[in-house]
Amino acid sequence: MEKRQSREILWESWQVVWRELTEQQDPPAKPKEEKKSLMGKLKRSKQPSWQKAPMTLDQWKAEVKRVKQANEDAAELWAAIAAESDAYQAPTEADGKLLMNLFARSPGAMTKQVNAVRQIAEQGGNSGRVFADYQQGKDIDLPLLAAVCQRPDLFLEDGLLKDFMMGFPDGLKNQQFGLCLRFFPDHV
């Protein structure tokens, strides 16, 4: 799993399976009933050869039934994952994407990001701006949370987490730093 090629192949399949097993799916649109006249049956179809043939009414009914069952199964599975427990803090609906993406990161990559965040914090200077530059295009919420838990003296007691978050608008904070907001709301 440390090799990027192996992770990419497995990653694509994992995303599909995760979504199918935990998220609600929309049923397909009902097909239009075609009323063909004698002349219509003789005409060639204008449908390109690469496109799948439209569903028949029976196929549509079977697919709707399958989607409804899959949605029931997904609701049961998510309820089991999100059930309250003494062993762990249950995830929320918003954590679905995080849980799916957790598999995409190698332990080495996660360690590098945590170390980078801690290094930014420990160097001093204008660490808020340096952090904002570093996090561009990266999902850094979990590594930041890990760094805060490793060095609460620096991030919480010295107020560095607040300095890191100061440059981000509230909407962006909610979108990109949901874990830090949930676990350390008074320090953000």
C-alpha positions as CSV (number, residue, x, y, z in Angstrom):
1,M,0.0,0.0,0.0
2,E,3.0,2.3,0.2
3,K,3.4,2.3,-3.6
4,R,1.4,5.0,-5.3
5,Q,0.3,2.8,-8.3
6,S,-1.1,0.2,-6.0
7,R,-3.0,2.7,-4.0
8,E,-4.5,4.4,-7.1
9,I,-5.8,1.2,-8.5
10,L,-7.4,0.2,-5.2
11,W,-8.5,3.7,-4.5
12,E,-10.8,4.1,-7.4
13,S,-12.6,0.8,-6.6
14,W,-12.8,1.7,-2.9
15,Q,-14.6,5.1,-3.7
16,V,-17.2,3.3,-5.8
17,V,-17.8,0.6,-3.2
18,W,-17.9,3.1,-0.3
19,R,-20.5,5.3,-2.1
20,E,-22.6,2.3,-3.0
21,L,-22.5,0.9,0.5
22,T,-23.0,4.0,2.6
23,E,-24.7,6.7,0.5
24,Q,-28.2,7.1,-0.8
25,Q,-28.6,6.7,-4.5
26,D,-31.2,8.3,-6.7
27,P,-33.4,5.9,-8.7
28,P,-33.1,6.1,-12.5
29,A,-35.6,8.3,-14.4
30,K,-38.6,6.4,-15.7
31,P,-38.1,5.6,-19.4
32,K,-40.5,7.2,-21.9
33,E,-42.9,4.8,-23.6
34,E,-42.2,4.8,-27.3
35,K,-45.2,4.7,-29.5
36,K,-44.0,3.4,-32.8
37,S,-46.0,3.5,-35.9
38,L,-45.5,1.2,-38.7
39,M,-43.3,3.8,-40.4
40,G,-41.4,4.4,-37.1
41,K,-40.4,0.7,-36.9
42,L,-38.9,0.8,-40.4
43,K,-36.8,3.9,-39.7
44,R,-33.3,3.5,-38.4
45,S,-32.6,4.5,-34.8
46,K,-30.8,7.9,-34.4
47,Q,-29.0,6.6,-31.3
48,P,-25.2,6.4,-31.6
49,S,-23.7,3.0,-31.5
50,W,-21.6,3.7,-28.4
51,Q,-24.7,4.7,-26.3
52,K,-26.5,2.0,-24.3
53,A,-30.0,1.2,-25.4
54,P,-32.7,2.9,-23.2
55,M,-34.1,0.8,-20.4
56,T,-37.4,-1.0,-20.9
57,L,-40.1,-0.5,-18.4
58,D,-39.4,-3.9,-16.8
59,Q,-35.7,-3.2,-16.6
60,W,-36.5,0.2,-15.0
61,K,-38.8,-1.4,-12.4
62,A,-36.0,-4.0,-11.5
63,E,-33.4,-1.2,-11.2
64,V,-35.7,1.0,-9.0
65,K,-36.3,-2.1,-6.7
66,R,-32.5,-2.7,-6.6
67,V,-31.8,1.0,-5.7
68,K,-34.4,1.0,-3.0
69,Q,-32.9,-2.1,-1.4
70,A,-29.4,-0.6,-1.7
71,N,-30.6,2.6,0.0
72,E,-32.1,0.6,2.9
73,D,-28.8,-1.4,3.2
74,A,-26.8,1.8,3.1
75,A,-28.9,3.4,5.8
76,E,-28.5,0.3,8.0
77,L,-24.7,0.2,7.4
78,W,-24.2,4.0,8.1
79,A,-26.4,3.6,11.3
80,A,-24.0,0.9,12.5
81,I,-20.9,3.0,11.7
82,A,-22.4,6.1,13.4
83,A,-23.8,4.3,16.4
84,E,-22.9,5.8,19.8
85,S,-20.2,3.8,21.5
86,D,-18.0,4.0,24.6
87,A,-15.1,2.7,22.5
88,Y,-15.0,5.6,20.0
89,Q,-16.6,8.9,19.2
90,A,-19.2,8.2,16.5
91,P,-18.8,10.0,13.2
92,T,-21.4,12.4,11.9
93,E,-22.9,12.6,8.4
94,A,-20.2,15.1,7.4
95,D,-17.5,12.6,8.3
96,G,-18.5,10.2,5.4
97,K,-16.1,11.8,3.0
98,L,-13.3,11.9,5.5
99,L,-13.7,8.2,6.3
100,M,-13.8,7.3,2.6
101,N,-10.6,9.4,2.0
102,L,-8.8,8.1,5.0
103,F,-7.9,5.0,3.0
104,A,-6.3,7.1,0.2
105,R,-3.5,8.3,2.5
106,S,-0.4,6.3,3.2
107,P,0.9,6.4,6.8
108,G,4.1,7.9,5.4
109,A,2.2,10.7,3.7
110,M,0.1,11.4,6.7
111,T,3.3,11.6,8.9
112,K,4.9,14.0,6.5
113,Q,1.9,16.4,6.6
114,V,1.7,16.2,10.4
115,N,5.4,17.0,10.7
116,A,5.1,19.8,8.2
117,V,2.3,21.4,10.2
118,R,4.3,21.0,13.4
119,Q,7.4,22.5,11.8
120,I,5.4,25.5,10.6
121,A,4.2,26.0,14.2
122,E,7.6,25.5,15.9
123,Q,9.5,27.8,13.5
124,G,7.6,30.9,14.7
125,G,7.4,34.1,12.6
126,N,4.2,34.6,10.6
127,S,3.1,31.0,10.9
128,G,-0.5,31.8,10.0
129,R,0.5,33.0,6.5
130,V,3.0,30.1,6.1
131,F,0.3,27.6,7.0
132,A,-2.3,29.2,4.6
133,D,0.3,28.9,1.8
134,Y,1.2,25.3,2.7
135,Q,-2.4,24.1,2.9
136,Q,-3.3,25.4,-0.6
137,G,-5.0,22.4,-2.5
138,K,-4.4,20.0,0.4
139,D,-6.8,18.3,2.7
140,I,-5.0,19.2,5.8
141,D,-7.7,19.0,8.5
142,L,-6.8,15.6,9.9
143,P,-3.0,16.3,9.9
144,L,-3.7,19.6,11.7
145,L,-5.9,17.8,14.3
146,A,-3.1,15.3,14.9
147,A,-0.5,18.0,15.3
148,V,-2.8,19.9,17.7
149,C,-3.2,16.7,19.8
150,Q,0.6,16.1,19.8
151,R,1.4,19.6,20.8
152,P,-1.5,21.1,22.7
153,D,0.8,23.5,24.6
154,L,1.8,25.2,21.3
155,F,-1.5,25.1,19.4
156,L,-4.0,25.5,22.2
157,E,-2.3,27.2,25.2
158,D,-0.2,29.6,23.0
159,G,-3.1,30.2,20.7
160,L,-1.4,29.1,17.5
161,L,-4.4,27.2,16.2
162,K,-6.4,30.5,16.3
163,D,-3.5,32.2,14.4
164,F,-3.6,29.4,11.8
165,M,-7.4,29.9,11.3
166,M,-7.4,33.7,11.4
167,G,-6.8,34.1,7.7
168,F,-9.7,31.9,6.6
169,P,-13.3,33.1,6.2
170,D,-15.9,31.2,8.3
171,G,-17.4,29.4,5.3
172,L,-14.0,28.0,4.3
173,K,-13.2,27.1,7.9
174,N,-16.4,25.0,8.1
175,Q,-15.7,23.4,4.7
176,Q,-12.0,22.6,5.2
177,F,-11.4,22.4,8.9
178,G,-14.5,20.6,10.2
179,L,-12.6,18.3,12.6
180,C,-10.6,21.1,14.2
181,L,-13.8,23.2,14.6
182,R,-15.6,20.2,16.2
183,F,-13.0,19.2,18.7
184,F,-11.5,22.6,19.5
185,P,-14.2,25.2,18.8
186,D,-13.0,27.6,21.5
187,H,-9.5,27.7,20.0
188,V,-10.4,28.4,16.4
